[in-house]
Amino acid sequence: MNTTEQGIRNIVLVHGAFADGSGWRRVYDNLTARGYRVSIVQNPLTSLEDDVAATRRVLDRQDGPSILVGHSWGGTVITEAGVHDGVAGLVYVAALAPDSGETTAQQYEGFAPTPEFVIDVGDDGFGYLDADAFKAGFAADADDADAAFLRDSQVPINMSVFGAAVTRAAWRDKPTWAVIGSDDKAFDPAMVQHMAHRMGAAITTVAASHALYLTQADVVSDVIVAAAENALVGIS
């Protein structure tokens, strides 16, 4: 197995909606500098089934146990894909976490709206984040250049994905960590806290926007390392 005395060495990163894998670059650089083998999934964002399949293909390429990390919508993806035998632990980064039989959309019920997070949906059912509201809603703590890059490299998501139910929630069976941005404008932070507590996750909260995987890459990386060092503790 690809482990050392410090724990797991394989990390698989899964991006969320309106984004691609390039936003993980700082986390990738941080973790590879520490000796981890990092792989980045490129979700098509066409359906939950398609995104889970893309994630499983990357997991199948690993040479030992992995920590599976998801941002935002990527949390739903890792919740379903994380039942893969090669996944030893899960890290949710400003991420959704439905339970078995639940949809992503159901996670919003009972929580405050997020008017700064504006989605423009086309006639084909795919959504982009509104360009004018992008920085405020997605990446308020990023500098203008980083926010512009994220805005202009958006990948539209098929909005129907939010109505797809998770079959089996991996966090029910595997150790879980969560990183939450207290200034997240995409989600009511209370909603993310609720999901993280329901999972029994080890929670780290940081003053950051929804784009904390970019703006707080060091904090996110440290949590991933903690997961890699501890996920196998007590597991034979």
Secondary structure as a PSIPRED ss2 file (coil, helix, strand):
# PSIPRED VFORMAT (PSIPRED V4.0)

   1 M C   1.000  0.000  0.000
   2 N C   1.000  0.000  0.000
   3 T E   0.000  0.000  1.000
   4 T E   0.000  0.000  1.000
   5 E C   1.000  0.000  0.000
   6 Q C   1.000  0.000  0.000
   7 G E   0.000  0.000  1.000
   8 I E   0.000  0.000  1.000
   9 R C   1.000  0.000  0.000
  10 N E   0.000  0.000  1.000
  11 I E   0.000  0.000  1.000
  12 V E   0.000  0.000  1.000
  13 L E   0.000  0.000  1.000
  14 V E   0.000  0.000  1.000
  15 H C   1.000  0.000  0.000
  16 G C   1.000  0.000  0.000
  17 A C   1.000  0.000  0.000
  18 F C   1.000  0.000  0.000
  19 A C   1.000  0.000  0.000
  20 D C   1.000  0.000  0.000
  21 G H   0.000  1.000  0.000
  22 S H   0.000  1.000  0.000
  23 G H   0.000  1.000  0.000
  24 W H   0.000  1.000  0.000
  25 R H   0.000  1.000  0.000
  26 R H   0.000  1.000  0.000
  27 V H   0.000  1.000  0.000
  28 Y H   0.000  1.000  0.000
  29 D H   0.000  1.000  0.000
  30 N H   0.000  1.000  0.000
  31 L H   0.000  1.000  0.000
  32 T H   0.000  1.000  0.000
  33 A H   0.000  1.000  0.000
  34 R C   1.000  0.000  0.000
  35 G C   1.000  0.000  0.000
  36 Y C   1.000  0.000  0.000
  37 R E   0.000  0.000  1.000
  38 V E   0.000  0.000  1.000
  39 S E   0.000  0.000  1.000
  40 I E   0.000  0.000  1.000
  41 V E   0.000  0.000  1.000
  42 Q C   1.000  0.000  0.000
  43 N C   1.000  0.000  0.000
  44 P C   1.000  0.000  0.000
  45 L C   1.000  0.000  0.000
  46 T C   1.000  0.000  0.000
  47 S C   1.000  0.000  0.000
  48 L H   0.000  1.000  0.000
  49 E H   0.000  1.000  0.000
  50 D H   0.000  1.000  0.000
  51 D H   0.000  1.000  0.000
  52 V H   0.000  1.000  0.000
  53 A H   0.000  1.000  0.000
  54 A H   0.000  1.000  0.000
  55 T H   0.000  1.000  0.000
  56 R H   0.000  1.000  0.000
  57 R H   0.000  1.000  0.000
  58 V H   0.000  1.000  0.000
  59 L H   0.000  1.000  0.000
  60 D H   0.000  1.000  0.000
  61 R C   1.000  0.000  0.000
  62 Q C   1.000  0.000  0.000
  63 D C   1.000  0.000  0.000
  64 G C   1.000  0.000  0.000
  65 P C   1.000  0.000  0.000
  66 S E   0.000  0.000  1.000
  67 I E   0.000  0.000  1.000
  68 L E   0.000  0.000  1.000
  69 V E   0.000  0.000  1.000
  70 G E   0.000  0.000  1.000
  71 H E   0.000  0.000  1.000
  72 S C   1.000  0.000  0.000
  73 W H   0.000  1.000  0.000
  74 G H   0.000  1.000  0.000
  75 G H   0.000  1.000  0.000
  76 T H   0.000  1.000  0.000
  77 V H   0.000  1.000  0.000
  78 I H   0.000  1.000  0.000
  79 T H   0.000  1.000  0.000
  80 E H   0.000  1.000  0.000
  81 A H   0.000  1.000  0.000
  82 G C   1.000  0.000  0.000
  83 V C   1.000  0.000  0.000
  84 H C   1.000  0.000  0.000
  85 D C   1.000  0.000  0.000
  86 G C   1.000  0.000  0.000
  87 V E   0.000  0.000  1.000
  88 A E   0.000  0.000  1.000
  89 G E   0.000  0.000  1.000
  90 L E   0.000  0.000  1.000
  91 V E   0.000  0.000  1.000
  92 Y E   0.000  0.000  1.000
  93 V E   0.000  0.000  1.000
  94 A C   1.000  0.000  0.000
  95 A C   1.000  0.000  0.000
  96 L C   1.000  0.000  0.000
  97 A C   1.000  0.000  0.000
  98 P C   1.000  0.000  0.000
  99 D C   1.000  0.000  0.000
 100 S C   1.000  0.000  0.000
 101 G C   1.000  0.000  0.000
 102 E C   1.000  0.000  0.000
 103 T E   0.000  0.000  1.000
 104 T C   1.000  0.000  0.000
 105 A H   0.000  1.000  0.000
 106 Q H   0.000  1.000  0.000
 107 Q H   0.000  1.000  0.000
 108 Y H   0.000  1.000  0.000
 109 E C   1.000  0.000  0.000
 110 G C   1.000  0.000  0.000
 111 F C   1.000  0.000  0.000
 112 A C   1.000  0.000  0.000
 113 P C   1.000  0.000  0.000
 114 T C   1.000  0.000  0.000
 115 P C   1.000  0.000  0.000
 116 E C   1.000  0.000  0.000
 117 F C   1.000  0.000  0.000
 118 V C   1.000  0.000  0.000
 119 I E   0.000  0.000  1.000
 120 D E   0.000  0.000  1.000
 121 V E   0.000  0.000  1.000
 122 G C   1.000  0.000  0.000
 123 D C   1.000  0.000  0.000
 124 D C   1.000  0.000  0.000
 125 G C   1.000  0.000  0.000
 126 F E   0.000  0.000  1.000
 127 G E   0.000  0.000  1.000
 128 Y E   0.000  0.000  1.000
 129 L E   0.000  0.000  1.000
 130 D C   1.000  0.000  0.000
 131 A C   1.000  0.000  0.000
 132 D C   1.000  0.000  0.000
 133 A C   1.000  0.000  0.000
 134 F H   0.000  1.000  0.000
 135 K H   0.000  1.000  0.000
 136 A H   0.000  1.000  0.000
 137 G H   0.000  1.000  0.000
 138 F H   0.000  1.000  0.000
 139 A C   1.000  0.000  0.000
 140 A C   1.000  0.000  0.000
 141 D C   1.000  0.000  0.000
 142 A C   1.000  0.000  0.000
 143 D C   1.000  0.000  0.000
 144 D H   0.000  1.000  0.000
 145 A H   0.000  1.000  0.000
 146 D H   0.000  1.000  0.000
 147 A H   0.000  1.000  0.000
 148 A H   0.000  1.000  0.000
 149 F H   0.000  1.000  0.000
 150 L H   0.000  1.000  0.000
 151 R H   0.000  1.000  0.000
 152 D H   0.000  1.000  0.000
 153 S C   1.000  0.000  0.000
 154 Q C   1.000  0.000  0.000
 155 V C   1.000  0.000  0.000
 156 P C   1.000  0.000  0.000
 157 I E   0.000  0.000  1.000
 158 N E   0.000  0.000  1.000
 159 M H   0.000  1.000  0.000
 160 S H   0.000  1.000  0.000
 161 V H   0.000  1.000  0.000
 162 F H   0.000  1.000  0.000
 163 G H   0.000  1.000  0.000
 164 A C   1.000  0.000  0.000
 165 A E   0.000  0.000  1.000
 166 V C   1.000  0.000  0.000
 167 T C   1.000  0.000  0.000
 168 R C   1.000  0.000  0.000
 169 A C   1.000  0.000  0.000
 170 A H   0.000  1.000  0.000
 171 W H   0.000  1.000  0.000
 172 R H   0.000  1.000  0.000
 173 D C   1.000  0.000  0.000
 174 K C   1.000  0.000  0.000
 175 P C   1.000  0.000  0.000
 176 T E   0.000  0.000  1.000
 177 W E   0.000  0.000  1.000
 178 A E   0.000  0.000  1.000
 179 V E   0.000  0.000  1.000
 180 I E   0.000  0.000  1.000
 181 G E   0.000  0.000  1.000
 182 S C   1.000  0.000  0.000
 183 D C   1.000  0.000  0.000
 184 D C   1.000  0.000  0.000
 185 K C   1.000  0.000  0.000
 186 A C   1.000  0.000  0.000
 187 F C   1.000  0.000  0.000
 188 D C   1.000  0.000  0.000
 189 P H   0.000  1.000  0.000
 190 A H   0.000  1.000  0.000
 191 M H   0.000  1.000  0.000
 192 V H   0.000  1.000  0.000
 193 Q H   0.000  1.000  0.000
 194 H H   0.000  1.000  0.000
 195 M H   0.000  1.000  0.000
 196 A H   0.000  1.000  0.000
 197 H H   0.000  1.000  0.000
 198 R H   0.000  1.000  0.000
 199 M H   0.000  1.000  0.000
 200 G C   1.000  0.000  0.000
 201 A C   1.000  0.000  0.000
 202 A E   0.000  0.000  1.000
 203 I E   0.000  0.000  1.000
 204 T E   0.000  0.000  1.000
 205 T E   0.000  0.000  1.000
 206 V E   0.000  0.000  1.000
 207 A C   1.000  0.000  0.000
 208 A C   1.000  0.000  0.000
 209 S C   1.000  0.000  0.000
 210 H C   1.000  0.000  0.000
 211 A C   1.000  0.000  0.000
 212 L H   0.000  1.000  0.000
 213 Y H   0.000  1.000  0.000
 214 L H   0.000  1.000  0.000
 215 T H   0.000  1.000  0.000
 216 Q C   1.000  0.000  0.000
 217 A H   0.000  1.000  0.000
 218 D H   0.000  1.000  0.000
 219 V H   0.000  1.000  0.000
 220 V H   0.000  1.000  0.000
 221 S H   0.000  1.000  0.000
 222 D H   0.000  1.000  0.000
 223 V H   0.000  1.000  0.000
 224 I H   0.000  1.000  0.000
 225 V H   0.000  1.000  0.000
 226 A H   0.000  1.000  0.000
 227 A H   0.000  1.000  0.000
 228 A H   0.000  1.000  0.000
 229 E H   0.000  1.000  0.000
 230 N H   0.000  1.000  0.000
 231 A C   1.000  0.000  0.000
 232 L C   1.000  0.000  0.000
 233 V C   1.000  0.000  0.000
 234 G C   1.000  0.000  0.000
 235 I C   1.000  0.000  0.000
 236 S C   1.000  0.000  0.000
